[in-house]
């Protein structure tokens, strides 16, 4: 399994744990996720975020709802964020957030929209990743130069190393 598929697998597995860890003692349950030990995972940090107390990088408005923020780093250097809403507000759905352009950043604006939800859709468990190709601050694709470490290359992988969904 390639590193990108593995990264999304970890994110989906954590999202599936939402009802288990978003119980009445939500803050305590959230932080317990930090003790997870998973193969090829370098670090897991879970933080309970109160409504209006966290402004994601690059944004100017705090997230208006409470959620559990799980930050994961997978070998060799793939960064993932999984945001889990409280169980009472969760719509029992997972929304993976893709990245535009060279996909070298966590899509915080998309995470905010998914975890905030609305009266019709409810709140999603959601995740985003930098795909192991962190952007350098410009849209020039230099993050793809890290491809050999992060699964064989960005957009240049052979067909058998590509995860197809659908």
Protein Blocks (a to p, Z undefined) as FASTA:
>chain_A
ZZklmmmmmmmmmmmmmmmmmcfklmlmmmmmmmpccehiabdcdddddehiaccehiab
dcfbdcddddddddfbbccddddddfklpgoiacddddehjlpaccfklmmmmmnopmkn
opadddddehhpacehianhmmmmmmmmnoopahiacfklccceZZ
